[in-house]
Amino acid sequence: MYELKLSKPRLYRVKAGQTARMISEAFGCPVPDDVRAGDVVTVRCDLFAYRARVGDTYASVAEKFGAGEEELRRLNGGAPVYPTCTVYVPRPRD
């Protein structure tokens, strides 16, 4: 299987029957939850998905990947961190 990598944000038109979760999983990037068919969303692929573990918080994930805690909160909409949830983290710059 291949991994889709995009260096710049791109626009994507939501197709009929697609959900935010389907688009998010396809691109590996966060997408607003309230998307509907025909909406155009910005897909940022300078992020990667991290599956949270027991005891993880924004602070511990930020420390683990060298990101800012507030930036993680903003990218993830402030949703609570719990085991098995997806936390989007900025990719390290080369």
ABEGO torsion letter per residue (X at the ends): XBBBBBABBBBBBBBBGBBAAAAAAAAGBBBBAABBBGBBBBBBAABBBBBBBBGBBAAAAAAAAGBBAAAAAAAAGGBBBBBGBBBBBBBBBX
